[in-house]
Amino acid sequence: MCFRSKKVKKTSATKTEERTRGNGMKILVINAGSSSLKYQLIDMATETVLGKGNCERIGIEGGFLTHKTGGKEYRTEQFMKNHTEAFMLVKDALTTGEGKIIDDLTEVTAIGHRVVQGGAIFSESVLVTEKVIEDIDGLSTLAPLHNPAHVQGIRASIAVFGEDVPQVVVFDTAFHATMPEEAYMFAIPYEYYEKYKVRRYGAHGTSHRFVTARCLELLGKAENPAGTRIINCHLGNGSSLTAVKDGKVIDTSMGLTPLGGFMMGTRSGSLDPSVVTYIAEKEGLSPREMDTVLNKKSGMLGVSGLSSDDRDITAAEQAGNERAILTHKMLRYQIKKFIGAYAAALDGVDAITFTAGLGENQADHRSEICKGLSYLGVKIDEEKNAQIRGVEAEISTPDSKVRVYVIPTNEELVIARDTKRIVEALGK
């Protein structure tokens, strides 16, 4: 399945060309989770989102789809046994009813899939083949919550749309493939790297890639990023910082898995490894149970005892809750330490960006983090910063030695652009 000979590739490219003729290229972007399937249909002629939605509770009673287009939202409640049935529901949402966007599936030129973990195998986006699917599945031990779901989504997509529709996979780890050995290796016996490829891979690479490109444009260095030093702060329920030099990643906070780095919504971030063995021994926890503690019961939820949602913690902080106050102090302190470390690794910094849910919307976090960076020459316009929510803006003052930007991320557009580039190359 999906293996194409040169002759078949030419035929597929011809069919792809026919799909785009007269209609323009429309790309469906897919982000499949274990029980969810998010999608966006993008018209690449204008890079406009024609519609988007999410199938939730796949394989669980009470499943439903929300579909948004033209400023309206449509909801369909239906049990979806698997991802194939979810794709059928997406097909119906796109082609029928009040929320109809296209006449039939032939208007979809190609499909782009987000994949969290590409390991050491994939350093760039690729066309889907059976071998690619098998390799993604083989990397599931590095992303057990994500890669199996991505494989389900890819196979379901092929089943519904057919093998003539080109499918592309875009890896969250790919942007970090430029890290040097001294940044991605761990100080453990080298044999574990040789046998199991245990190393730093990072995450959120698609977001960091988009934000980096936009930041370079704002700095006037898009065409020649040589000499630039950028620190990206992707802050959400899952968070990571990335150091980018000359347009390429030299270090990132997440490690072998998305658990590494600083504290997040429910994840502990990096800690003394002995904490893991000590608690496991004291509590009689298995490796799997300890993994659950660190991934799902720690971070902001674990410290606050209230919630993993920063809005809840903010409300509690404002009400004087001491553990909520501590949670935010810890979060900001850890982020400042990473920025300081990356400023050293980069030998200075030209720009700091904030993106994702908290980065784009939480002015207090941006303010408190930047207050601790005065030694770098960071100065922000507090009044302007307080007004920025979810929109692009420079929040540094004219005399700041470091430019500070809020840049809303757009991972789906990166996936669509890569898909378009790879599909267009099929006909060359």
Beta strands, then each sheet from edge to edge (+ up, - down):
strand 1: 26-32
strand 2: 36-43
strand 3: 48-56
strand 4: 64-69
strand 5: 72-77
strand 6: 110-115
strand 7: 126-127
strand 8: 167-171
strand 9: 229-234
strand 10: 240-245
strand 11: 248-252
strand 12: 351-355
strand 13: 393-394
strand 14: 403-406
sheet 1: 5+ 4- 3+ 2- 1+ 6+ 8+ 7-
sheet 2: 11+ 10- 9+ 12+ 14+ 13-
end
